[in-house]
Amino acid sequence: MDNEMLQLMVEKISIESFGLPFAHEATFNPRLRTTGGRYLLRSHNLEFNPKHYDEYGLDELTGIIKHELCHYHLHIKGKGYKHRDQDFKTLLNRVGGSRYCQVVPGQRRTEKVKHIYQCSDCQASYRRKRRIDTKRFVCGKCRGKLFKTS
């Protein structure tokens, strides 16, 4: 699927599900990593992650399109377009859009903890990616001495 087909699909879903036209641009953005799509507030354009379409197909992409169109139409009307707003939740349920998208394998990075430090006094544990100088830093809870456990 290319950007032209995506644009036509977004316009069609907007008319069928919302009864309102989509008058801006919808494109694939391969740089998106942790999200299925996004609504750009200033330009009113929509961007979608092509990896979601490649991995999960048309049904997943349709749910993401409906989700982003909810943001779009509510923002243009001046209503609550954020995830926490009741207007958004109500419209999303009415049109059958997806609340969350699937995780694309290999896209989300897991945090790599390399160093674990523990306080000698209160036994508080600190997980860090980077090494810290135990002569210079102390426990943030009780100011006790830290030592490296692994």
TIMAR-562024 format. One record per residue: residue number from 1; residue in one letter; x, y, z of N, C-alpha, C in turn. Coordinates in pm, whole numbers, always signed. Layout:
# residues N
REC / n / res / n_c1 / n_c2 / n_c3 / ca_c1 / ca_c2 / ca_c3 / c_c1 / c_c2 / c_c3
REC / NUM / A / X / Y / Z / X / Y / Z / X / Y / Z $
...
END
This chain:
# residues 150
REC / n / res / n_c1 / n_c2 / n_c3 / ca_c1 / ca_c2 / ca_c3 / c_c1 / c_c2 / c_c3
REC / 1 / M / +86 / -118 / +0 / +0 / +0 / +0 / +90 / +124 / +0 $
REC / 2 / D / +55 / +220 / -84 / +132 / +343 / -89 / +51 / +458 / -28 $
REC / 3 / N / +110 / +577 / -30 / +47 / +692 / +34 / -83 / +733 / -34 $
REC / 4 / E / -93 / +716 / -166 / -216 / +752 / -237 / -332 / +662 / -195 $
REC / 5 / M / -304 / +532 / -185 / -408 / +438 / -142 / -448 / +465 / +4 $
REC / 6 / L / -350 / +498 / +87 / -377 / +532 / +227 / -467 / +656 / +235 $
REC / 7 / Q / -436 / +757 / +155 / -516 / +880 / +154 / -661 / +849 / +118 $
REC / 8 / L / -682 / +769 / +15 / -817 / +732 / -26 / -889 / +652 / +82 $
REC / 9 / M / -816 / +563 / +147 / -874 / +480 / +253 / -916 / +567 / +372 $
REC / 10 / V / -833 / +663 / +411 / -865 / +752 / +523 / -987 / +837 / +489 $
REC / 11 / E / -993 / +889 / +366 / -1108 / +970 / +324 / -1236 / +888 / +326 $
REC / 12 / K / -1228 / +763 / +280 / -1345 / +674 / +277 / -1394 / +642 / +419 $
REC / 13 / I / -1302 / +607 / +509 / -1337 / +574 / +648 / -1395 / +697 / +717 $
REC / 14 / S / -1341 / +814 / +687 / -1391 / +936 / +749 / -1537 / +961 / +710 $
REC / 15 / I / -1571 / +944 / +584 / -1709 / +964 / +539 / -1802 / +857 / +595 $
REC / 16 / E / -1759 / +730 / +588 / -1845 / +618 / +631 / -1866 / +617 / +782 $
REC / 17 / S / -1760 / +634 / +860 / -1770 / +618 / +1006 / -1809 / +747 / +1078 $
REC / 18 / F / -1765 / +861 / +1026 / -1786 / +987 / +1096 / -1888 / +1077 / +1028 $
REC / 19 / G / -1914 / +1051 / +899 / -2005 / +1136 / +823 / -1947 / +1273 / +794 $
REC / 20 / L / -1815 / +1286 / +805 / -1746 / +1412 / +783 / -1627 / +1389 / +689 $
REC / 21 / P / -1595 / +1487 / +605 / -1482 / +1468 / +512 / -1347 / +1487 / +583 $
REC / 22 / F / -1246 / +1420 / +530 / -1108 / +1440 / +575 / -1041 / +1525 / +469 $
REC / 23 / A / -1006 / +1648 / +503 / -958 / +1746 / +405 / -808 / +1772 / +413 $
REC / 24 / H / -732 / +1684 / +478 / -589 / +1707 / +492 / -512 / +1587 / +437 $
REC / 25 / E / -389 / +1572 / +476 / -302 / +1471 / +417 / -276 / +1355 / +513 $
REC / 26 / A / -282 / +1233 / +459 / -249 / +1113 / +536 / -132 / +1043 / +466 $
REC / 27 / T / -27 / +1014 / +543 / +92 / +951 / +485 / +147 / +843 / +579 $
REC / 28 / F / +229 / +757 / +521 / +305 / +661 / +601 / +434 / +729 / +644 $
REC / 29 / N / +474 / +707 / +770 / +599 / +761 / +822 / +679 / +644 / +880 $
REC / 30 / P / +779 / +594 / +808 / +855 / +478 / +857 / +940 / +507 / +980 $
REC / 31 / R / +954 / +635 / +1018 / +1033 / +668 / +1138 / +956 / +647 / +1267 $
REC / 32 / L / +824 / +629 / +1259 / +747 / +602 / +1381 / +788 / +467 / +1437 $
REC / 33 / R / +809 / +460 / +1568 / +855 / +335 / +1629 / +758 / +279 / +1732 $
REC / 34 / T / +715 / +362 / +1824 / +636 / +309 / +1936 / +488 / +335 / +1921 $
REC / 35 / T / +444 / +388 / +1809 / +303 / +421 / +1793 / +255 / +377 / +1656 $
REC / 36 / G / +126 / +352 / +1645 / +68 / +311 / +1518 / +40 / +428 / +1427 $
REC / 37 / G / +17 / +544 / +1485 / -11 / +663 / +1405 / -9 / +785 / +1493 $
REC / 38 / R / -15 / +902 / +1429 / -22 / +1024 / +1507 / -94 / +1133 / +1428 $
REC / 39 / Y / -162 / +1217 / +1505 / -232 / +1332 / +1451 / -148 / +1456 / +1480 $
REC / 40 / L / -116 / +1532 / +1377 / -34 / +1651 / +1392 / -125 / +1772 / +1411 $
REC / 41 / L / -117 / +1833 / +1529 / -209 / +1940 / +1567 / -201 / +2063 / +1477 $
REC / 42 / R / -82 / +2103 / +1439 / -68 / +2228 / +1363 / -111 / +2214 / +1218 $
REC / 43 / S / -74 / +2105 / +1154 / -107 / +2088 / +1012 / -235 / +2009 / +990 $
REC / 44 / H / -284 / +1941 / +1092 / -402 / +1853 / +1087 / -378 / +1729 / +1000 $
REC / 45 / N / -254 / +1700 / +969 / -223 / +1580 / +890 / -215 / +1459 / +980 $
REC / 46 / L / -227 / +1341 / +919 / -216 / +1215 / +991 / -96 / +1138 / +938 $
REC / 47 / E / -24 / +1074 / +1028 / +89 / +988 / +991 / +65 / +851 / +1048 $
REC / 48 / F / +102 / +747 / +973 / +80 / +609 / +1015 / +208 / +530 / +1002 $
REC / 49 / N / +224 / +433 / +1091 / +340 / +345 / +1091 / +316 / +233 / +989 $
REC / 50 / P / +396 / +225 / +882 / +372 / +121 / +781 / +400 / -20 / +833 $
REC / 51 / K / +477 / -32 / +941 / +510 / -164 / +993 / +387 / -233 / +1052 $
REC / 52 / H / +291 / -153 / +1103 / +168 / -212 / +1156 / +86 / -275 / +1044 $
REC / 53 / Y / +81 / -210 / +928 / +10 / -267 / +814 / +82 / -393 / +765 $
REC / 54 / D / +215 / -387 / +758 / +292 / -504 / +711 / +277 / -623 / +804 $
REC / 55 / E / +278 / -600 / +934 / +271 / -709 / +1033 / +130 / -762 / +1054 $
REC / 56 / Y / +31 / -674 / +1067 / -101 / -715 / +1114 / -213 / -697 / +1012 $
REC / 57 / G / -187 / -629 / +902 / -285 / -622 / +795 / -382 / -506 / +802 $
REC / 58 / L / -486 / -518 / +720 / -582 / -410 / +698 / -669 / -381 / +820 $
REC / 59 / D / -709 / -484 / +895 / -796 / -462 / +1011 / -728 / -377 / +1118 $
REC / 60 / E / -602 / -405 / +1144 / -526 / -326 / +1242 / -511 / -182 / +1194 $
REC / 61 / L / -479 / -164 / +1066 / -463 / -30 / +1012 / -595 / +47 / +1017 $
REC / 62 / T / -706 / -19 / +991 / -838 / +46 / +996 / -867 / +96 / +1138 $
REC / 63 / G / -837 / +16 / +1239 / -857 / +58 / +1377 / -772 / +178 / +1414 $
REC / 64 / I / -647 / +180 / +1365 / -558 / +293 / +1392 / -607 / +418 / +1320 $
REC / 65 / I / -654 / +403 / +1197 / -707 / +517 / +1121 / -826 / +578 / +1194 $
REC / 66 / K / -918 / +494 / +1242 / -1034 / +544 / +1316 / -992 / +618 / +1443 $
REC / 67 / H / -891 / +565 / +1510 / -839 / +629 / +1632 / -787 / +769 / +1600 $
REC / 68 / E / -705 / +780 / +1497 / -646 / +910 / +1462 / -751 / +1005 / +1406 $
REC / 69 / L / -851 / +953 / +1335 / -959 / +1038 / +1286 / -1044 / +1093 / +1401 $
REC / 70 / C / -1054 / +1020 / +1511 / -1122 / +1073 / +1630 / -1050 / +1197 / +1680 $
REC / 71 / H / -916 / +1190 / +1690 / -839 / +1307 / +1730 / -865 / +1422 / +1632 $
REC / 72 / Y / -860 / +1392 / +1504 / -873 / +1492 / +1398 / -1008 / +1565 / +1405 $
REC / 73 / H / -1117 / +1489 / +1401 / -1249 / +1551 / +1396 / -1283 / +1626 / +1525 $
REC / 74 / L / -1246 / +1570 / +1640 / -1274 / +1638 / +1766 / -1194 / +1767 / +1780 $
REC / 75 / H / -1068 / +1765 / +1736 / -985 / +1886 / +1745 / -1040 / +1995 / +1654 $
REC / 76 / I / -1082 / +1958 / +1536 / -1137 / +2058 / +1443 / -1268 / +2117 / +1497 $
REC / 77 / K / -1348 / +2035 / +1564 / -1474 / +2084 / +1622 / -1453 / +2163 / +1750 $
REC / 78 / G / -1332 / +2157 / +1806 / -1306 / +2229 / +1931 / -1349 / +2152 / +2054 $
REC / 79 / K / -1363 / +2020 / +2042 / -1402 / +1937 / +2156 / -1279 / +1867 / +2212 $
REC / 80 / G / -1300 / +1787 / +2317 / -1189 / +1718 / +2383 / -1132 / +1608 / +2295 $
REC / 81 / Y / -1012 / +1628 / +2242 / -950 / +1535 / +2148 / -841 / +1449 / +2211 $
REC / 82 / K / -811 / +1471 / +2338 / -704 / +1396 / +2404 / -756 / +1261 / +2454 $
REC / 83 / H / -665 / +1167 / +2479 / -704 / +1032 / +2522 / -787 / +1032 / +2649 $
REC / 84 / R / -760 / +1124 / +2738 / -831 / +1124 / +2867 / -968 / +1191 / +2860 $
REC / 85 / D / -1000 / +1260 / +2752 / -1126 / +1334 / +2740 / -1243 / +1240 / +2713 $
REC / 86 / Q / -1357 / +1270 / +2774 / -1476 / +1187 / +2757 / -1528 / +1192 / +2614 $
REC / 87 / D / -1518 / +1307 / +2548 / -1560 / +1317 / +2407 / -1484 / +1218 / +2321 $
REC / 88 / F / -1354 / +1207 / +2344 / -1271 / +1116 / +2267 / -1311 / +971 / +2292 $
REC / 89 / K / -1326 / +935 / +2418 / -1361 / +797 / +2453 / -1495 / +757 / +2394 $
REC / 90 / T / -1591 / +848 / +2401 / -1726 / +820 / +2349 / -1723 / +801 / +2198 $
REC / 91 / L / -1657 / +891 / +2127 / -1650 / +881 / +1981 / -1574 / +757 / +1938 $
REC / 92 / L / -1466 / +725 / +2007 / -1387 / +607 / +1972 / -1469 / +480 / +1986 $
REC / 93 / N / -1549 / +470 / +2092 / -1635 / +353 / +2110 / -1745 / +348 / +2004 $
REC / 94 / R / -1797 / +464 / +1967 / -1907 / +470 / +1870 / -1862 / +423 / +1731 $
REC / 95 / V / -1742 / +463 / +1690 / -1694 / +426 / +1556 / -1618 / +294 / +1554 $
REC / 96 / G / -1585 / +241 / +1671 / -1516 / +111 / +1677 / -1368 / +119 / +1649 $
REC / 97 / G / -1305 / +228 / +1685 / -1161 / +241 / +1667 / -1085 / +168 / +1776 $
REC / 98 / S / -958 / +144 / +1752 / -878 / +71 / +1851 / -822 / +169 / +1954 $
REC / 99 / R / -828 / +130 / +2080 / -775 / +213 / +2189 / -623 / +205 / +2192 $
REC / 100 / Y / -569 / +85 / +2171 / -426 / +62 / +2168 / -392 / -17 / +2043 $
REC / 101 / C / -270 / +1 / +1993 / -228 / -77 / +1877 / -137 / -191 / +1922 $
REC / 102 / Q / -123 / -288 / +1835 / -37 / -403 / +1862 / +109 / -357 / +1868 $
REC / 103 / V / +192 / -433 / +1937 / +334 / -404 / +1944 / +402 / -473 / +1827 $
REC / 104 / V / +474 / -396 / +1747 / +549 / -454 / +1635 / +676 / -515 / +1691 $
REC / 105 / P / +703 / -643 / +1662 / +823 / -707 / +1716 / +950 / -632 / +1677 $
REC / 106 / G / +1035 / -608 / +1774 / +1163 / -543 / +1751 / +1157 / -392 / +1748 $
REC / 107 / Q / +1042 / -331 / +1773 / +1028 / -186 / +1765 / +1051 / -118 / +1899 $
REC / 108 / R / +994 / -171 / +2003 / +1008 / -107 / +2134 / +1133 / -159 / +2202 $
REC / 109 / R / +1211 / -66 / +2250 / +1334 / -105 / +2318 / +1305 / -137 / +2464 $
REC / 110 / T / +1367 / -242 / +2512 / +1356 / -273 / +2654 / +1473 / -207 / +2726 $
REC / 111 / E / +1448 / -162 / +2846 / +1552 / -94 / +2921 / +1657 / -193 / +2966 $
REC / 112 / K / +1782 / -161 / +2939 / +1892 / -250 / +2975 / +1957 / -201 / +3103 $
REC / 113 / V / +1935 / -273 / +3210 / +1995 / -238 / +3339 / +2126 / -315 / +3350 $
REC / 114 / K / +2234 / -240 / +3358 / +2365 / -303 / +3365 / +2423 / -302 / +3505 $
REC / 115 / H / +2382 / -203 / +3586 / +2442 / -184 / +3718 / +2333 / -175 / +3824 $
REC / 116 / I / +2349 / -250 / +3932 / +2257 / -244 / +4044 / +2336 / -208 / +4169 $
REC / 117 / Y / +2290 / -103 / +4236 / +2356 / -56 / +4358 / +2259 / -71 / +4474 $
REC / 118 / Q / +2316 / -95 / +4594 / +2232 / -111 / +4713 / +2291 / -31 / +4827 $
REC / 119 / C / +2202 / +24 / +4908 / +2245 / +101 / +5025 / +2284 / +5 / +5137 $
REC / 120 / S / +2392 / +35 / +5204 / +2438 / -52 / +5313 / +2353 / -33 / +5439 $
REC / 121 / D / +2284 / +79 / +5452 / +2204 / +106 / +5572 / +2058 / +63 / +5556 $
REC / 122 / C / +1987 / +119 / +5456 / +1842 / +92 / +5445 / +1810 / -15 / +5340 $
REC / 123 / Q / +1908 / -69 / +5272 / +1893 / -176 / +5173 / +1814 / -132 / +5048 $
REC / 124 / A / +1801 / -3 / +5025 / +1734 / +47 / +4904 / +1817 / +8 / +4782 $
REC / 125 / S / +1748 / -29 / +4675 / +1815 / -75 / +4554 / +1801 / +29 / +4444 $
REC / 126 / Y / +1906 / +51 / +4367 / +1908 / +146 / +4256 / +1956 / +75 / +4131 $
REC / 127 / R / +1873 / +77 / +4027 / +1906 / +14 / +3900 / +1949 / +123 / +3802 $
REC / 128 / R / +2065 / +108 / +3741 / +2119 / +210 / +3653 / +2174 / +151 / +3524 $
REC / 129 / K / +2161 / +227 / +3416 / +2225 / +190 / +3289 / +2373 / +224 / +3294 $
REC / 130 / R / +2405 / +337 / +3357 / +2543 / +383 / +3363 / +2602 / +359 / +3502 $
REC / 131 / R / +2733 / +342 / +3505 / +2805 / +322 / +3629 / +2811 / +453 / +3706 $
REC / 132 / I / +2798 / +447 / +3837 / +2811 / +568 / +3919 / +2929 / +554 / +4014 $
REC / 133 / D / +2981 / +666 / +4057 / +3095 / +669 / +4149 / +3042 / +658 / +4292 $
REC / 134 / T / +3065 / +542 / +4356 / +3011 / +518 / +4491 / +3085 / +600 / +4597 $
REC / 135 / K / +3200 / +656 / +4566 / +3270 / +743 / +4661 / +3206 / +882 / +4663 $
REC / 136 / R / +3142 / +917 / +4554 / +3085 / +1051 / +4540 / +2936 / +1057 / +4572 $
REC / 137 / F / +2860 / +950 / +4538 / +2716 / +949 / +4555 / +2674 / +860 / +4671 $
REC / 138 / V / +2566 / +901 / +4739 / +2514 / +827 / +4853 / +2367 / +795 / +4829 $
REC / 139 / C / +2307 / +719 / +4919 / +2167 / +681 / +4910 / +2079 / +806 / +4918 $
REC / 140 / G / +1979 / +814 / +4831 / +1889 / +928 / +4829 / +1786 / +925 / +4940 $
REC / 141 / K / +1770 / +811 / +5005 / +1670 / +798 / +5111 / +1728 / +824 / +5250 $
REC / 142 / C / +1845 / +764 / +5276 / +1901 / +777 / +5412 / +2044 / +831 / +5414 $
REC / 143 / R / +2099 / +862 / +5297 / +2235 / +912 / +5283 / +2341 / +810 / +5325 $
REC / 144 / G / +2305 / +681 / +5319 / +2400 / +574 / +5351 / +2493 / +546 / +5234 $
REC / 145 / K / +2595 / +464 / +5260 / +2695 / +430 / +5160 / +2638 / +328 / +5061 $
REC / 146 / L / +2667 / +349 / +4931 / +2621 / +257 / +4826 / +2731 / +160 / +4790 $
REC / 147 / F / +2690 / +39 / +4755 / +2784 / -60 / +4702 / +2720 / -133 / +4585 $
REC / 148 / K / +2805 / -176 / +4493 / +2755 / -240 / +4372 / +2728 / -387 / +4400 $
REC / 149 / T / +2606 / -433 / +4360 / +2573 / -574 / +4379 / +2593 / -654 / +4252 $
REC / 150 / S / +2574 / -592 / +4136 / +2602 / -665 / +4010 / +2629 / -568 / +3898 $
END
